[in-house]
Amino acid sequence: MTMKTSLMFLLGLTSLLCCTTHQAALTVSPSRSQFFELDSVSLSCEENNSSAGWTVWRNTTRGTRTQCGKEWGKPAGSTCNISYVLERDSGVYWCWSREGAASSSIQLTVTGGSVILQSPVLPVMEGDDVTLSCLTKTTPSNLPAAFYKDGSLIRTEPKGHMTLHHVTSSDEGLYRCNISGHTESPSSWISVEVRALTTPRALPPPANPLNLVSTVIRCLLVFCPYLISTFLLISLLKKKSQG
């Protein structure tokens, strides 16, 4: 294989690896997974390479798989803006690149009711605190609310906010809330990711004073005579050249 061929092969391999590592994450604004009808929503593909051409796609409860700008949403680069959402906009959303790569997906729910649960859109890290809020469409969002997990009552909070402290995998599940006198919220799944374990960096052993003394003595016995003899040799050659 010639050098030119090898170079072309390496360039092609580098390009392939670069393209396969392009990734994007879908973010939602406002950052929640439940919305009232007529809310405005913005979805963005946060990417590490703008040339990948990421766009927002969805698969709704109607089973229609379409790209932003095709019958729904208004694209703006890698962002999709929806002026107002309806219940039929409930479904799975994700980012897709022109190279065929896809981001992880998120579930968005639009309700015609008067209560939603504000919960994390993306998985939360194990050990973090997570706050859930029960929001109403027309009244202040600090009313007493009951919170449920997998159909069972957790507790009732007087101000409509509940915090899960130091979450673990056992906190994963379907959550919903209810405010007396209003309809209850839809359910949303909360995922918990295990935090990656990091190996602590080993510290170097403390210096041994005896080893340090031994090193100094060795240097004096070996290098000093060498330096002296070299200096003398240079002096003799210099005198000889001058004579």
C-alpha positions in Angstrom: 0.0 0.0 0.0 1.5 3.3 -1.1 1.8 6.3 1.2 -0.9 8.2 -0.8 -3.3 5.2 -0.5 -2.6 4.9 3.2 -3.3 8.6 3.7 -6.6 8.4 1.8 -7.6 5.4 3.8 -6.9 7.1 7.1 -8.8 10.3 6.0 -11.7 8.2 5.0 -11.7 6.3 8.3 -11.5 9.5 10.2 -14.4 11.0 8.3 -16.5 7.8 9.0 -15.7 7.9 12.7 -16.6 11.6 12.8 -19.9 11.1 11.1 -20.9 8.2 13.2 -20.2 10.1 16.4 -22.5 13.1 15.6 -25.2 13.2 18.3 -28.0 15.5 19.3 -30.3 15.8 22.3 -33.9 17.0 22.1 -34.8 19.7 24.5 -38.3 21.1 25.2 -39.2 24.7 26.2 -41.0 25.0 28.6 -39.1 22.1 30.1 -41.9 19.7 30.9 -43.6 16.7 29.4 -47.2 17.7 29.9 -49.0 20.7 28.3 -52.4 22.3 28.3 -54.2 22.7 25.0 -53.2 26.0 23.2 -49.8 26.2 24.9 -46.9 27.1 22.7 -44.0 24.6 22.6 -40.5 24.8 21.2 -38.4 21.7 20.5 -34.7 22.0 19.7 -32.0 19.5 18.6 -28.9 20.5 20.6 -26.1 19.2 18.4 -22.4 18.9 18.4 -22.1 19.4 14.7 -24.4 21.7 12.9 -23.6 20.2 9.5 -25.4 17.0 10.4 -28.7 18.7 9.5 -30.8 17.7 12.5 -34.6 18.0 12.3 -37.4 17.3 14.7 -39.7 14.3 14.0 -42.7 12.9 15.8 -45.0 9.9 15.9 -48.4 10.8 17.4 -51.2 8.8 18.9 -52.7 8.7 15.4 -49.7 6.7 14.2 -48.5 9.4 11.9 -44.7 9.7 11.6 -43.9 13.1 10.2 -41.2 15.8 10.1 -41.6 19.3 11.6 -43.0 21.6 8.9 -45.1 18.8 7.3 -48.6 19.5 8.6 -47.3 20.6 12.0 -44.8 23.0 13.5 -42.6 25.7 12.0 -39.0 24.7 11.5 -36.2 27.2 12.2 -32.9 25.4 11.6 -32.7 22.5 14.1 -35.6 24.0 16.2 -39.3 23.4 15.7 -41.8 25.9 17.1 -45.5 24.9 17.7 -47.7 28.0 18.2 -50.4 26.1 20.0 -50.7 22.4 20.8 -53.8 20.2 20.8 -54.5 16.8 22.3 -53.8 15.2 18.9 -50.2 16.5 19.2 -49.5 14.0 22.0 -46.9 11.5 21.0 -43.2 10.7 20.8 -40.7 13.3 19.5 -37.1 12.9 18.5 -34.3 14.4 16.4 -33.1 12.9 13.1 -30.1 13.9 11.0 -29.7 13.7 7.2 -27.1 11.0 7.9 -29.7 8.7 9.4 -28.7 9.2 13.1 -31.5 9.6 15.7 -31.5 11.1 19.2 -33.2 9.6 22.2 -37.0 10.2 22.1 -39.3 11.9 24.6 -43.0 11.6 25.3 -45.1 14.7 25.2 -48.7 14.7 26.5 -51.3 17.4 25.7 -54.5 17.5 27.8 -57.8 19.3 27.4 -58.2 19.1 31.2 -57.3 21.7 33.8 -54.4 20.0 35.6 -50.9 18.9 34.5 -48.0 17.4 36.3 -44.7 19.3 35.8 -42.0 16.6 35.9 -38.5 16.2 34.3 -38.6 15.5 30.6 -35.3 13.7 30.5 -34.1 10.9 32.8 -32.8 12.1 36.2 -29.5 11.1 37.8 -29.5 8.7 40.8 -28.9 10.7 44.0 -30.4 13.9 42.7 -33.5 15.7 44.1 -36.5 15.9 41.9 -39.4 18.3 42.4 -42.9 17.6 41.0 -45.5 20.3 40.7 -49.2 20.1 40.1 -50.2 23.0 37.9 -53.7 24.3 37.1 -54.6 26.2 33.9 -56.6 29.1 35.4 -56.0 29.3 39.1 -52.8 29.8 41.1 -50.5 26.8 41.1 -50.1 26.6 44.9 -53.2 24.6 45.7 -53.1 21.5 47.8 -52.4 18.5 45.6 -52.3 14.7 46.0 -49.4 12.9 44.3 -49.6 9.3 43.0 -47.0 6.8 41.8 -48.1 3.7 39.9 -51.7 4.3 41.0 -50.9 4.5 44.7 -51.1 7.7 46.8 -47.7 9.0 48.0 -48.9 12.0 50.0 -50.7 15.3 49.8 -48.7 18.5 49.7 -50.4 21.8 50.9 -48.7 24.0 48.2 -48.9 21.6 45.2 -45.1 20.8 45.1 -43.5 17.5 46.1 -39.8 16.8 46.3 -38.2 13.3 45.9 -34.9 13.4 47.8 -31.9 11.4 46.5 -33.8 9.4 44.0 -32.9 5.8 43.2 -34.2 3.3 40.6 -37.0 2.4 43.0 -38.4 5.9 42.3 -39.0 5.1 38.6 -42.6 4.9 37.7 -45.8 6.6 36.5 -46.6 9.8 38.4 -49.8 11.9 38.4 -51.4 14.4 40.6 -54.9 15.5 41.6 -56.2 18.9 42.9 -59.6 18.8 44.6 -62.3 20.4 42.5 -60.3 19.9 39.3 -59.6 17.0 37.0 -56.5 15.0 37.7 -53.4 15.2 35.5 -52.3 12.7 32.9 -49.5 10.3 34.0 -45.9 10.8 33.1 -43.0 8.3 33.4 -40.0 9.3 35.4 -36.7 7.5 34.6 -33.7 7.3 36.9 -30.2 6.8 35.5 -27.4 5.2 37.5 -24.6 7.6 38.1 -21.4 6.4 36.5 -18.7 5.2 39.0 -15.4 7.1 38.8 -12.2 5.5 39.9 -10.3 7.8 42.2 -6.9 8.7 40.9 -4.1 7.1 42.9 -1.8 9.5 44.7 2.0 9.1 44.3 3.7 7.5 47.4 5.4 10.0 49.7 9.1 10.6 49.2 11.4 8.6 51.3 14.2 10.8 52.9 16.7 7.9 52.8 16.1 7.4 49.0 16.6 11.2 48.5 20.0 11.1 50.3 21.0 8.0 48.4 20.2 9.7 45.1 22.3 12.8 46.0 25.3 10.7 47.0 25.0 8.7 43.8 25.0 11.9 41.7 28.0 13.3 43.5 30.0 10.0 43.0 29.1 9.5 39.3 28.4 12.8 37.7 30.8 15.1 39.5 34.0 13.2 38.5 32.6 13.1 34.9 32.0 16.8 34.9 35.5 17.5 36.4 37.3 15.3 33.9 35.4 16.9 31.0 36.2 20.4 32.2 39.9 19.4 32.5 40.0 17.9 29.0 38.5 21.0 27.5 41.0 23.2 29.3 43.9 21.1 28.0 42.7 21.2 24.4 42.2 24.9 24.6 45.7 25.5 25.9 47.1 23.2 23.2 45.3 25.1 20.5 46.6 28.4 21.8 50.2 27.1 22.1 
